[in-house]
Amino acid sequence: MIEVPPELAATQSRHNGAAGRAFVAALPALAARFLDAWALRPAGPSMYGVCALVLPVARADGAPAVLKLQLPDAETAGEPLALRAWNGAGAVRLLTHDPPTGTMLLERLHSARTLAALPDVHEATLVIGRLLSHLTAAPAPPGLRRLADIAPALLDRTPPALARVADPAARALLADCAAALREVAAEPGDRLLHWDLHFGNVLAADRAPWLAIDPKPLAGDPGFELLPALTNRFDPADVRHRFDALTAVLALDRRRARAWTLARVLQNCVWQAEAGHPPSPEHLHVARVLREAV
């Protein structure tokens, strides 16, 4: 019998309502179905994130793997497409996939060893940059969400969202972010983006020092990838150094990367405003630093 962590059940109920509760109720039967169908046996305690239950398993030949069970939605639907396109180059390898349920069998990495634990944050930032240089090297496959659609929709949502931001200085800063987005929105790019490559989404592996997991893929400009590495393990004094390091490793045009990073700040702050929350101080600080960057 598969035990569903209470934290996962609470998160699913909070974010997905009745659909999340139905997903959690179905998880034991869903896990049993794929353990049987794919000839897997449990090989350790379950793990979980915000939206998925991950079960360490052994395949019929004894090879280690993990079974990832998640509720299909707009963010998770593209994950197998991206993992297939990368085919293990910089990211966890997809072994098999069930499209109707979104269930995936993935190679097993070292889940207890994340990039978040690397003592040197500058080296960790370079690891992110090197991974992104692999992950964004190819054009995105068909079927993914596109920055070409997200950017104009974000600009449409910005005025009503900013009206809900009480601090006039924050409103002015976010208006500058929107202006930066308008400068690049006509050239959204076509690269395969991970979209959530923070330090916790990078695990140690046997076949490579570090590999990315849990993409929320998009087709777009690599400059839209940088914000998580600027705010994770946040240090106000380190934002410019990390931005410089990432743009250098990825060989990005700095002005375009700056504009797309400000667009990503805007996206996060619009989400926060729509949820009734003020913009996060970390995001506003990144915007202030990059507004002056050239």
Backbone as CSV, one residue per row, in Angstrom:
resi,resn,N_x,N_y,N_z,CA_x,CA_y,CA_z,C_x,C_y,C_z
1,MET,0.853,-1.191,0.000,0.000,0.000,0.000,0.888,1.239,0.000
2,ILE,0.637,2.166,-0.930,1.412,3.392,-1.025,0.830,4.430,-0.073
3,GLU,1.691,4.978,0.777,1.280,6.036,1.687,1.443,7.389,0.996
4,VAL,0.389,8.185,0.986,0.455,9.521,0.401,0.822,10.509,1.501
5,PRO,1.938,11.239,1.364,2.321,12.187,2.409,1.231,13.233,2.642
6,PRO,0.909,13.524,3.900,-0.137,14.525,4.177,0.170,15.883,3.562
7,GLU,1.463,16.229,3.496,1.831,17.531,2.924,1.444,17.608,1.448
8,LEU,1.649,16.515,0.705,1.264,16.497,-0.695,-0.251,16.597,-0.834
9,ALA,-0.974,15.875,0.010,-2.433,15.949,-0.032,-2.916,17.371,0.244
10,ALA,-2.302,18.035,1.218,-2.708,19.401,1.554,-2.399,20.357,0.412
11,THR,-1.238,20.195,-0.201,-0.856,21.071,-1.313,-1.791,20.892,-2.494
12,GLN,-2.097,19.642,-2.830,-2.999,19.384,-3.944,-4.388,19.975,-3.672
13,SER,-4.875,19.824,-2.457,-6.184,20.377,-2.127,-6.175,21.895,-2.216
14,ARG,-5.091,22.514,-1.733,-5.003,23.973,-1.729,-4.914,24.534,-3.147
15,HIS,-4.097,23.903,-3.998,-3.837,24.460,-5.327,-4.816,23.977,-6.391
16,ASN,-5.318,22.749,-6.255,-6.120,22.161,-7.327,-7.535,21.787,-6.909
17,GLY,-7.889,22.053,-5.650,-9.260,21.851,-5.222,-9.733,20.417,-5.363
18,ALA,-10.934,20.254,-5.933,-11.530,18.923,-6.049,-10.698,18.011,-6.931
19,ALA,-10.100,18.568,-7.997,-9.261,17.744,-8.873,-8.031,17.244,-8.127
20,GLY,-7.455,18.076,-7.275,-6.304,17.651,-6.486,-6.665,16.583,-5.478
21,ARG,-7.823,16.725,-4.835,-8.249,15.718,-3.858,-8.551,14.390,-4.552
22,ALA,-9.134,14.457,-5.744,-9.396,13.215,-6.491,-8.095,12.550,-6.915
23,PHE,-7.127,13.352,-7.310,-5.821,12.815,-7.694,-5.168,12.107,-6.512
24,VAL,-5.182,12.726,-5.343,-4.582,12.121,-4.155,-5.298,10.824,-3.787
25,ALA,-6.616,10.824,-3.869,-7.375,9.609,-3.533,-7.038,8.463,-4.481
26,ALA,-6.715,8.793,-5.723,-6.430,7.761,-6.723,-4.970,7.316,-6.731
27,LEU,-4.110,8.011,-5.987,-2.673,7.716,-6.066,-2.313,6.273,-5.712
28,PRO,-2.815,5.682,-4.624,-2.421,4.291,-4.334,-2.743,3.329,-5.472
29,ALA,-3.944,3.447,-6.043,-4.316,2.558,-7.147,-3.490,2.852,-8.393
30,LEU,-3.204,4.140,-8.631,-2.398,4.512,-9.797,-0.984,3.947,-9.673
31,ALA,-0.413,4.078,-8.479,0.935,3.531,-8.262,0.939,2.021,-8.458
32,ALA,-0.047,1.339,-7.882,-0.109,-0.120,-8.022,-0.243,-0.530,-9.479
33,ARG,-1.016,0.236,-10.234,-1.205,-0.072,-11.657,0.113,-0.047,-12.412
34,PHE,0.923,0.974,-12.189,2.150,1.086,-12.967,3.289,0.241,-12.401
35,LEU,3.258,-0.030,-11.109,4.214,-0.998,-10.580,4.029,-2.349,-11.274
36,ASP,2.772,-2.698,-11.501,2.479,-3.968,-12.168,2.749,-3.888,-13.669
37,ALA,2.257,-2.838,-14.317,2.362,-2.738,-15.779,3.803,-2.646,-16.247
38,TRP,4.644,-1.971,-15.469,6.031,-1.771,-15.883,7.004,-2.693,-15.136
39,ALA,6.467,-3.707,-14.451,7.282,-4.715,-13.757,8.290,-4.056,-12.811
40,LEU,7.762,-3.248,-11.903,8.589,-2.518,-10.949,8.313,-3.042,-9.544
41,ARG,9.296,-2.897,-8.686,9.069,-3.175,-7.269,9.586,-1.993,-6.448
42,PRO,8.862,-1.628,-5.384,9.292,-0.506,-4.547,10.691,-0.744,-3.983
43,ALA,11.452,0.346,-3.880,12.837,0.206,-3.430,13.235,1.330,-2.486
44,GLY,12.293,1.805,-1.687,12.636,2.845,-0.730,11.430,3.699,-0.405
45,PRO,11.570,4.586,0.571,10.451,5.452,0.961,10.102,6.445,-0.133
46,SER,8.828,6.808,-0.198,8.374,7.750,-1.216,8.899,9.150,-0.928
47,MET,8.973,9.922,-1.993,9.362,11.328,-1.924,8.257,12.143,-2.585
48,TYR,8.262,13.445,-2.363,7.216,14.264,-2.961,7.707,15.692,-3.111
49,GLY,7.080,16.389,-4.041,7.296,17.812,-4.221,5.973,18.528,-4.093
50,VAL,5.872,19.681,-4.730,4.630,20.441,-4.660,3.504,19.713,-5.369
51,CYS,3.823,19.018,-6.471,2.742,18.467,-7.288,2.885,16.985,-7.600
52,ALA,3.932,16.315,-7.147,4.166,14.938,-7.586,4.556,14.037,-6.423
53,LEU,4.203,12.765,-6.566,4.684,11.707,-5.690,5.733,10.921,-6.475
54,VAL,6.888,10.710,-5.870,7.997,10.032,-6.539,8.363,8.797,-5.721
55,LEU,8.321,7.640,-6.359,8.578,6.370,-5.685,9.868,5.755,-6.209
56,PRO,10.880,5.560,-5.364,12.052,4.797,-5.805,11.641,3.358,-6.110
57,VAL,12.086,2.856,-7.247,11.715,1.505,-7.669,12.930,0.809,-8.280
58,ALA,12.798,-0.505,-8.434,13.758,-1.302,-9.203,13.013,-1.916,-10.376
59,ARG,13.638,-1.910,-11.548,13.046,-2.529,-12.734,13.230,-4.047,-12.678
60,ALA,12.673,-4.741,-13.641,12.735,-6.198,-13.644,14.164,-6.715,-13.653
61,ASP,15.085,-5.961,-14.288,16.494,-6.383,-14.329,17.291,-5.875,-13.144
62,GLY,16.613,-5.237,-12.174,17.270,-4.723,-10.989,17.766,-3.299,-11.107
63,ALA,17.662,-2.685,-12.301,18.157,-1.322,-12.490,17.320,-0.339,-11.674
64,PRO,17.958,0.628,-11.016,17.210,1.599,-10.215,16.496,2.620,-11.099
65,ALA,15.354,3.086,-10.629,14.578,4.099,-11.339,13.664,4.770,-10.326
66,VAL,12.902,5.757,-10.774,11.861,6.354,-9.935,10.581,6.460,-10.753
67,LEU,9.459,6.225,-10.087,8.139,6.357,-10.681,7.573,7.695,-10.226
68,LYS,7.289,8.568,-11.192,6.777,9.900,-10.875,5.312,9.985,-11.253
69,LEU,4.469,10.253,-10.257,3.017,10.338,-10.425,2.597,11.773,-10.168
70,GLN,1.934,12.397,-11.155,1.540,13.782,-10.981,0.250,14.066,-11.727
71,LEU,-0.419,15.121,-11.307,-1.662,15.522,-11.944,-1.338,16.272,-13.223
72,PRO,-1.761,15.761,-14.384,-1.454,16.472,-15.634,-2.105,17.858,-15.655
73,ASP,-1.332,18.849,-16.014,-1.852,20.208,-16.172,-0.989,20.929,-17.196
74,ALA,-1.212,22.223,-17.366,-0.488,22.981,-18.388,1.011,22.975,-18.146
75,GLU,1.442,22.968,-16.872,2.873,22.990,-16.570,3.516,21.626,-16.761
76,THR,2.846,20.563,-16.330,3.478,19.243,-16.352,3.355,18.548,-17.703
77,ALA,2.411,18.995,-18.545,2.163,18.282,-19.803,3.390,18.258,-20.705
78,GLY,4.207,19.304,-20.658,5.361,19.373,-21.541,6.599,18.666,-21.022
79,GLU,6.576,18.202,-19.766,7.779,17.617,-19.171,8.314,16.434,-19.979
80,PRO,7.488,15.444,-20.344,8.052,14.330,-21.116,8.565,14.747,-22.490
81,LEU,7.928,15.743,-23.114,8.419,16.230,-24.411,9.829,16.797,-24.269
82,ALA,10.046,17.590,-23.222,11.363,18.175,-23.008,12.393,17.112,-22.662
83,LEU,12.037,16.190,-21.778,12.997,15.163,-21.376,13.389,14.276,-22.551
84,ARG,12.434,13.986,-23.421,12.773,13.200,-24.617,13.718,13.984,-25.530
85,ALA,13.459,15.276,-25.673,14.306,16.089,-26.542,15.735,16.163,-25.995
86,TRP,15.865,16.284,-24.678,17.209,16.356,-24.090,17.895,14.985,-24.078
87,ASN,17.129,13.933,-23.953,17.659,12.563,-23.984,18.845,12.386,-23.036
88,GLY,18.723,12.952,-21.841,19.754,12.773,-20.830,20.886,13.772,-20.886
89,ALA,20.937,14.649,-21.879,22.020,15.638,-21.981,21.706,16.825,-21.079
90,GLY,22.233,16.780,-19.863,22.003,17.857,-18.897,20.791,17.663,-18.019
91,ALA,19.999,16.620,-18.278,18.768,16.417,-17.522,18.564,14.941,-17.240
92,VAL,17.711,14.668,-16.264,17.349,13.288,-15.945,16.784,12.616,-17.201
93,ARG,17.038,11.323,-17.349,16.586,10.608,-18.541,15.189,10.013,-18.324
94,LEU,14.316,10.222,-19.305,12.987,9.615,-19.296,13.089,8.201,-19.847
95,LEU,12.594,7.232,-19.081,12.661,5.826,-19.489,11.381,5.381,-20.186
96,THR,10.233,5.757,-19.660,8.967,5.494,-20.330,7.922,6.433,-19.753
97,HIS,6.775,6.524,-20.440,5.801,7.568,-20.100,4.409,7.090,-20.494
98,ASP,3.422,7.401,-19.662,2.030,7.113,-19.968,1.308,8.443,-20.188
99,PRO,1.051,8.839,-21.452,0.472,10.162,-21.709,-0.864,10.434,-21.021
100,PRO,-1.832,9.499,-20.982,-3.123,9.859,-20.381,-3.027,10.277,-18.916
101,THR,-2.157,9.635,-18.148,-2.057,9.948,-16.720,-0.885,10.861,-16.388
102,GLY,0.030,11.063,-17.328,1.231,11.851,-17.050,2.279,11.110,-16.242
103,THR,2.074,9.823,-15.963,3.013,9.033,-15.176,4.308,8.811,-15.959
104,MET,5.439,8.959,-15.275,6.734,8.791,-15.920,7.625,7.859,-15.107
105,LEU,8.420,7.079,-15.809,9.496,6.313,-15.208,10.795,7.000,-15.597
106,LEU,11.566,7.402,-14.592,12.782,8.189,-14.794,13.980,7.455,-14.214
107,GLU,15.162,7.768,-14.745,16.370,7.246,-14.116,16.461,7.786,-12.698
108,ARG,17.070,7.011,-11.809,17.191,7.445,-10.427,18.495,8.214,-10.232
109,LEU,18.366,9.422,-9.676,19.517,10.243,-9.328,19.701,10.209,-7.813
110,HIS,20.642,11.005,-7.305,20.910,11.039,-5.862,20.046,12.136,-5.238
111,SER,18.850,11.757,-4.814,17.876,12.748,-4.365,18.320,13.513,-3.128
112,ALA,19.211,12.956,-2.337,19.667,13.630,-1.117,20.798,14.614,-1.384
113,ARG,21.296,14.666,-2.613,22.429,15.548,-2.945,21.989,16.546,-4.001
114,THR,21.499,17.695,-3.537,21.072,18.738,-4.460,22.125,19.836,-4.525
115,LEU,22.029,20.623,-5.586,22.955,21.736,-5.755,22.790,22.778,-4.650
116,ALA,21.640,22.758,-3.982,21.410,23.699,-2.877,22.386,23.485,-1.731
117,ALA,22.963,22.280,-1.634,23.891,21.984,-0.540,25.339,22.288,-0.892
118,LEU,25.615,22.671,-2.140,26.992,22.990,-2.514,27.422,24.247,-1.762
119,PRO,28.500,24.192,-0.970,28.842,25.345,-0.134,29.128,26.621,-0.916
120,ASP,29.802,26.500,-2.049,30.198,27.673,-2.831,29.067,28.057,-3.777
121,VAL,28.324,29.117,-3.458,27.174,29.499,-4.276,27.612,29.986,-5.644
122,HIS,28.834,30.528,-5.742,29.314,30.950,-7.065,29.545,29.743,-7.968
123,GLU,30.100,28.677,-7.430,30.266,27.459,-8.209,28.901,26.864,-8.560
124,ALA,27.966,26.915,-7.619,26.619,26.413,-7.900,25.978,27.198,-9.047
125,THR,26.193,28.504,-9.073,25.658,29.329,-10.154,26.268,28.935,-11.490
126,LEU,27.553,28.651,-11.505,28.200,28.208,-12.740,27.656,26.857,-13.192
127,VAL,27.350,25.969,-12.246,26.737,24.695,-12.611,25.404,24.946,-13.322
128,ILE,24.577,25.841,-12.766,23.314,26.191,-13.413,23.569,26.699,-14.830
129,GLY,24.555,27.586,-14.976,24.852,28.126,-16.290,25.273,27.055,-17.282
130,ARG,26.130,26.130,-16.825,26.586,25.064,-17.737,25.428,24.150,-18.138
131,LEU,24.561,23.833,-17.183,23.411,23.011,-17.524,22.504,23.731,-18.524
132,LEU,22.249,25.003,-18.280,21.398,25.748,-19.195,22.000,25.845,-20.585
133,SER,23.319,25.885,-20.664,23.938,25.953,-21.988,23.635,24.693,-22.800
134,HIS,23.502,23.542,-22.121,23.101,22.312,-22.805,21.594,22.300,-23.081
135,LEU,20.833,22.655,-22.057,19.384,22.504,-22.153,18.767,23.442,-23.178
136,THR,19.335,24.636,-23.350,18.753,25.616,-24.266,19.423,25.610,-25.639
137,ALA,20.265,24.621,-25.905,21.025,24.613,-27.163,20.154,24.302,-28.365
138,ALA,19.086,23.552,-28.184,18.268,23.099,-29.314,16.941,23.841,-29.342
139,PRO,16.329,23.931,-30.522,14.975,24.490,-30.581,13.985,23.598,-29.853
140,ALA,12.946,24.206,-29.320,11.929,23.450,-28.594,11.137,22.567,-29.547
141,PRO,10.740,21.373,-29.114,9.885,20.528,-29.949,8.479,21.107,-30.038
142,PRO,7.725,20.725,-31.036,6.328,21.189,-31.127,5.525,20.731,-29.909
143,GLY,4.502,21.505,-29.594,3.563,21.110,-28.548,3.785,21.763,-27.204
144,LEU,4.850,22.562,-27.058,5.115,23.220,-25.784,4.484,24.610,-25.745
145,ARG,4.246,25.080,-24.531,3.849,26.475,-24.369,4.946,27.382,-24.910
146,ARG,4.537,28.570,-25.388,5.492,29.450,-26.046,5.551,30.805,-25.347
147,LEU,6.765,31.293,-25.193,6.948,32.641,-24.661,6.296,33.667,-25.584
148,ALA,6.185,33.342,-26.863,5.503,34.223,-27.813,4.059,34.477,-27.416
149,ASP,3.428,33.536,-26.736,2.052,33.712,-26.261,2.019,34.270,-24.839
150,ILE,2.968,33.847,-24.013,2.976,34.257,-22.609,3.289,35.745,-22.475
151,ALA,4.229,36.255,-23.273,4.662,37.647,-23.118,3.531,38.648,-23.368
152,PRO,2.812,38.578,-24.493,1.727,39.560,-24.670,0.601,39.401,-23.653
153,ALA,0.316,38.152,-23.251,-0.711,37.951,-22.229,-0.282,38.582,-20.908
154,LEU,1.008,38.487,-20.593,1.521,39.092,-19.366,1.385,40.614,-19.416
155,LEU,1.685,41.204,-20.559,1.541,42.657,-20.682,0.087,43.077,-20.534
156,ASP,-0.854,42.269,-21.025,-2.270,42.580,-20.855,-2.694,42.513,-19.393
157,ARG,-2.095,41.589,-18.632,-2.469,41.412,-17.222,-1.795,42.426,-16.308
158,THR,-0.771,43.110,-16.813,0.035,43.973,-15.940,-0.731,45.169,-15.383
159,PRO,-1.462,45.979,-16.184,-2.107,47.166,-15.599,-3.048,46.865,-14.436
160,PRO,-3.976,45.899,-14.561,-4.832,45.635,-13.391,-4.064,45.068,-12.205
161,ALA,-3.001,44.296,-12.478,-2.205,43.772,-11.370,-1.471,44.896,-10.651
162,LEU,-0.891,45.827,-11.409,-0.155,46.926,-10.777,-1.087,47.822,-9.972
163,ALA,-2.329,47.913,-10.377,-3.283,48.715,-9.609,-3.492,48.165,-8.209
164,ARG,-3.142,46.905,-8.010,-3.305,46.286,-6.695,-2.033,46.388,-5.852
165,VAL,-0.953,46.939,-6.398,0.305,47.099,-5.662,0.268,48.434,-4.940
166,ALA,0.307,48.396,-3.624,0.113,49.618,-2.826,1.307,50.557,-2.870
167,ASP,2.504,50.017,-2.918,3.715,50.835,-2.829,3.993,51.503,-4.179
168,PRO,3.988,52.843,-4.241,4.208,53.514,-5.528,5.596,53.255,-6.118
169,ALA,6.607,53.088,-5.259,7.947,52.797,-5.774,7.976,51.419,-6.426
170,ALA,7.312,50.458,-5.814,7.245,49.118,-6.412,6.467,49.158,-7.717
171,ARG,5.366,49.912,-7.766,4.599,50.027,-9.014,5.461,50.608,-10.124
172,ALA,6.226,51.651,-9.812,7.084,52.271,-10.830,8.150,51.298,-11.308
173,LEU,8.711,50.538,-10.385,9.748,49.565,-10.751,9.162,48.483,-11.666
174,LEU,7.982,48.006,-11.349,7.358,46.973,-12.173,6.911,47.535,-13.519
175,ALA,6.541,48.806,-13.557,6.246,49.432,-14.848,7.497,49.469,-15.716
176,ASP,8.664,49.684,-15.105,9.926,49.626,-15.853,10.177,48.215,-16.378
177,CYS,9.828,47.199,-15.586,9.966,45.811,-16.047,9.075,45.571,-17.263
178,ALA,7.859,46.103,-17.221,6.958,45.947,-18.363,7.516,46.646,-19.595
179,ALA,8.123,47.817,-19.406,8.734,48.523,-20.534,9.883,47.709,-21.128
180,ALA,10.666,47.067,-20.278,11.754,46.220,-20.766,11.205,45.044,-21.561
181,LEU,10.108,44.447,-21.089,9.504,43.340,-21.822,9.011,43.795,-23.197
182,ARG,8.411,44.979,-23.275,7.922,45.458,-24.571,9.056,45.583,-25.584
183,GLU,10.261,45.853,-25.103,11.396,46.023,-26.015,11.782,44.717,-26.701
184,VAL,11.499,43.570,-26.071,11.956,42.288,-26.622,10.813,41.349,-26.978
185,ALA,9.579,41.727,-26.678,8.450,40.803,-26.843,8.269,40.348,-28.285
186,ALA,8.687,41.163,-29.246,8.527,40.784,-30.655,9.517,39.706,-31.084
187,GLU,10.531,39.429,-30.265,11.522,38.386,-30.565,11.601,37.430,-29.373
188,PRO,10.600,36.567,-29.204,10.516,35.739,-27.997,11.435,34.533,-27.992
189,GLY,12.037,34.164,-29.115,12.945,33.028,-29.157,12.225,31.696,-29.322
190,ASP,13.029,30.665,-29.619,12.449,29.339,-29.877,13.207,28.214,-29.198
191,ARG,14.092,28.563,-28.235,14.888,27.530,-27.570,14.040,26.741,-26.575
192,LEU,14.495,25.541,-26.256,13.826,24.710,-25.255,14.266,25.164,-23.870
193,LEU,13.340,25.720,-23.098,13.627,26.259,-21.772,13.147,25.307,-20.685
194,HIS,13.908,25.237,-19.601,13.507,24.472,-18.418,12.472,25.234,-17.612
195,TRP,12.707,26.513,-17.397,11.821,27.490,-16.764,11.810,27.425,-15.235
196,ASP,12.431,26.440,-14.627,12.410,26.363,-13.160,13.724,25.804,-12.638
197,LEU,14.842,26.232,-13.231,16.118,25.632,-12.853,16.747,26.389,-11.687
198,HIS,16.225,26.128,-10.504,16.837,26.629,-9.271,17.726,25.529,-8.691
199,PHE,18.425,25.832,-7.617,19.421,24.915,-7.067,18.798,23.605,-6.581
200,GLY,17.566,23.653,-6.107,16.924,22.442,-5.630,16.480,21.501,-6.733
201,ASN,16.455,21.991,-7.968,16.069,21.154,-9.104,17.283,20.641,-9.871
202,VAL,18.413,20.563,-9.200,19.627,19.986,-9.775,20.130,18.929,-8.796
203,LEU,20.236,17.677,-9.272,20.657,16.563,-8.422,21.967,15.974,-8.920
204,ALA,22.731,15.425,-7.984,23.946,14.687,-8.342,23.549,13.368,-8.996
205,ALA,24.447,12.867,-9.852,24.178,11.626,-10.577,25.466,10.843,-10.729
206,ASP,25.338,9.577,-11.123,26.515,8.753,-11.364,27.130,9.029,-12.731
207,ARG,26.290,9.271,-13.743,26.824,9.425,-15.096,27.239,10.855,-15.419
208,ALA,26.910,11.797,-14.532,27.290,13.202,-14.694,27.333,13.815,-13.305
209,PRO,28.152,14.853,-13.101,28.183,15.448,-11.761,26.824,15.974,-11.320
210,TRP,26.106,16.650,-12.229,24.822,17.258,-11.892,23.875,17.134,-13.077
211,LEU,22.592,16.903,-12.783,21.568,16.836,-13.823,20.319,17.586,-13.353
212,ALA,19.627,18.202,-14.289,18.398,18.937,-14.004,17.209,17.991,-13.908
213,ILE,16.264,18.330,-13.054,15.013,17.595,-12.928,13.845,18.571,-13.005
214,ASP,12.642,18.020,-13.119,11.386,18.749,-12.920,11.253,19.995,-13.795
215,PRO,11.446,19.879,-15.124,11.252,21.060,-15.962,9.792,21.444,-16.074
216,LYS,9.552,22.720,-16.305,8.240,23.262,-16.670,8.440,23.932,-18.030
217,PRO,8.612,23.167,-19.094,9.252,23.671,-20.299,8.430,24.671,-21.105
218,LEU,9.183,25.522,-21.780,8.660,26.542,-22.674,9.530,26.596,-23.913
219,ALA,8.985,27.163,-24.984,9.789,27.574,-26.131,10.014,29.076,-25.990
220,GLY,11.294,29.490,-25.967,11.534,30.919,-25.791,12.992,31.293,-25.750
221,ASP,13.248,32.467,-25.218,14.584,33.040,-25.144,15.281,32.569,-23.866
222,PRO,16.563,32.120,-23.950,17.269,31.650,-22.751,17.389,32.698,-21.650
223,GLY,17.277,33.970,-21.981,17.323,34.995,-20.939,16.194,34.871,-19.937
224,PHE,15.112,34.184,-20.323,13.969,33.994,-19.434,14.243,32.927,-18.383
225,GLU,15.405,32.290,-18.451,15.772,31.190,-17.549,16.504,31.646,-16.285
226,LEU,16.971,32.873,-16.220,17.993,33.221,-15.240,17.471,33.514,-13.830
227,LEU,16.236,33.983,-13.704,15.773,34.494,-12.413,15.860,33.490,-11.268
228,PRO,15.454,32.208,-11.446,15.552,31.306,-10.296,16.944,31.214,-9.692
229,ALA,17.976,31.267,-10.519,19.346,31.194,-10.001,19.787,32.498,-9.356
230,LEU,19.055,33.591,-9.580,19.373,34.862,-8.931,18.700,34.998,-7.573
231,THR,17.562,34.341,-7.390,16.806,34.506,-6.144,16.937,33.326,-5.190
232,ASN,17.261,32.124,-5.702,17.444,30.971,-4.828,18.736,31.156,-4.036
233,ARG,18.718,30.773,-2.749,19.850,31.059,-1.846,20.193,32.555,-1.960
234,PHE,19.187,33.389,-1.773,19.274,34.806,-2.114,20.320,35.548,-1.291
235,ASP,21.112,36.354,-1.983,22.088,37.256,-1.374,22.003,38.568,-2.138
236,PRO,21.504,39.644,-1.507,21.333,40.902,-2.234,22.618,41.400,-2.895
237,ALA,23.757,41.139,-2.243,25.023,41.638,-2.773,25.544,40.811,-3.939
238,ASP,24.898,39.685,-4.229,25.435,38.743,-5.201,24.657,38.717,-6.515
239,VAL,23.596,39.498,-6.612,22.731,39.429,-7.787,23.498,39.772,-9.057
240,ARG,24.242,40.875,-9.033,24.960,41.293,-10.251,26.026,40.261,-10.630
241,HIS,26.729,39.715,-9.635,27.755,38.712,-9.934,27.124,37.492,-10.608
242,ARG,26.015,37.017,-10.076,25.370,35.836,-10.659,24.869,36.129,-12.067
243,PHE,24.262,37.296,-12.266,23.785,37.661,-13.600,24.949,37.704,-14.583
244,ASP,26.050,38.318,-14.183,27.219,38.385,-15.060,27.749,36.986,-15.377
245,ALA,27.818,36.122,-14.359,28.344,34.768,-14.564,27.449,33.975,-15.499
246,LEU,26.143,34.057,-15.305,25.218,33.279,-16.134,25.233,33.759,-17.581
247,THR,25.203,35.061,-17.778,25.202,35.564,-19.155,26.512,35.239,-19.852
248,ALA,27.628,35.208,-19.115,28.913,34.866,-19.724,28.956,33.397,-20.122
249,VAL,28.545,32.503,-19.207,28.583,31.068,-19.511,27.666,30.737,-20.680
250,LEU,26.516,31.380,-20.738,25.541,31.100,-21.794,25.791,31.923,-23.057
251,ALA,26.766,32.827,-23.004,27.080,33.696,-24.148,25.836,34.454,-24.620
252,LEU,25.107,35.027,-23.671,23.882,35.747,-23.990,24.160,37.216,-24.256
253,ASP,23.373,37.816,-25.099,23.368,39.266,-25.244,22.853,39.855,-23.928
254,ARG,23.673,40.661,-23.278,23.345,41.112,-21.918,22.078,41.955,-21.877
255,ARG,21.887,42.806,-22.878,20.700,43.665,-22.859,19.418,42.840,-23.010
256,ARG,19.450,41.848,-23.902,18.277,40.997,-24.048,18.054,40.151,-22.794
257,ALA,19.140,39.612,-22.236,19.016,38.812,-21.015,18.482,39.651,-19.867
258,ARG,18.929,40.883,-19.781,18.417,41.791,-18.747,16.920,42.004,-18.933
259,ALA,16.489,42.263,-20.175,15.077,42.522,-20.430,14.218,41.307,-20.112
260,TRP,14.678,40.109,-20.518,13.881,38.914,-20.249,13.878,38.549,-18.771
261,THR,14.951,38.876,-18.053,14.949,38.631,-16.608,14.001,39.594,-15.906
262,LEU,13.968,40.836,-16.335,12.991,41.773,-15.784,11.566,41.334,-16.117
263,ALA,11.384,40.737,-17.292,10.062,40.199,-17.639,9.662,39.073,-16.692
264,ARG,10.644,38.268,-16.328,10.366,37.166,-15.390,10.041,37.714,-14.003
265,VAL,10.716,38.771,-13.585,10.353,39.443,-12.336,8.909,39.921,-12.412
266,LEU,8.569,40.555,-13.524,7.207,41.051,-13.705,6.199,39.913,-13.613
267,GLN,6.490,38.804,-14.267,5.574,37.662,-14.236,5.306,37.206,-12.803
268,ASN,6.366,37.046,-12.025,6.196,36.601,-10.643,5.408,37.610,-9.821
269,CYS,5.687,38.892,-10.021,5.009,39.912,-9.222,3.553,40.076,-9.646
270,VAL,3.244,39.878,-10.923,1.849,39.893,-11.362,1.095,38.742,-10.714
271,TRP,1.705,37.553,-10.705,1.070,36.423,-10.029,0.788,36.755,-8.563
272,GLN,1.786,37.365,-7.882,1.620,37.695,-6.470,0.496,38.712,-6.277
273,ALA,0.458,39.734,-7.134,-0.580,40.760,-7.005,-1.958,40.166,-7.244
274,GLU,-2.077,39.290,-8.237,-3.372,38.673,-8.529,-3.845,37.782,-7.386
275,ALA,-2.895,37.257,-6.620,-3.241,36.431,-5.461,-3.451,37.269,-4.197
276,GLY,-3.323,38.592,-4.332,-3.535,39.473,-3.192,-2.321,39.689,-2.318
277,HIS,-1.118,39.383,-2.843,0.109,39.528,-2.069,0.969,40.652,-2.640
278,PRO,1.771,41.302,-1.792,2.692,42.322,-2.317,3.853,41.663,-3.060
279,PRO,4.535,42.399,-3.925,5.698,41.836,-4.615,6.761,41.422,-3.604
280,SER,7.457,40.328,-3.893,8.483,39.868,-2.958,9.667,40.821,-2.965
281,PRO,10.257,41.095,-1.807,11.423,41.974,-1.756,12.579,41.473,-2.614
282,GLU,12.753,40.148,-2.699,13.844,39.601,-3.498,13.678,39.956,-4.974
283,HIS,12.461,39.791,-5.489,12.227,40.113,-6.893,12.411,41.605,-7.151
284,LEU,11.928,42.436,-6.257,12.102,43.878,-6.439,13.577,44.260,-6.392
285,HIS,14.341,43.605,-5.534,15.772,43.913,-5.473,16.459,43.533,-6.781
286,VAL,16.138,42.358,-7.313,16.716,41.953,-8.597,16.387,42.989,-9.661
287,ALA,15.148,43.465,-9.684,14.747,44.464,-10.680,15.540,45.751,-10.522
288,ARG,15.758,46.177,-9.281,16.519,47.424,-9.067,17.961,47.259,-9.553
289,VAL,18.555,46.110,-9.263,19.942,45.865,-9.685,20.036,45.830,-11.209
290,LEU,19.147,45.082,-11.839,19.252,44.897,-13.283,18.774,46.112,-14.059
291,ARG,17.935,46.931,-13.468,17.509,48.159,-14.142,18.706,49.042,-14.441
292,GLU,19.737,48.944,-13.581,20.951,49.750,-13.784,22.012,49.025,-14.570
293,ALA,21.811,47.723,-14.832,22.833,46.932,-15.544,22.834,47.273,-17.032
294,VAL,24.016,47.237,-17.641,24.138,47.494,-19.076,24.946,46.362,-19.706
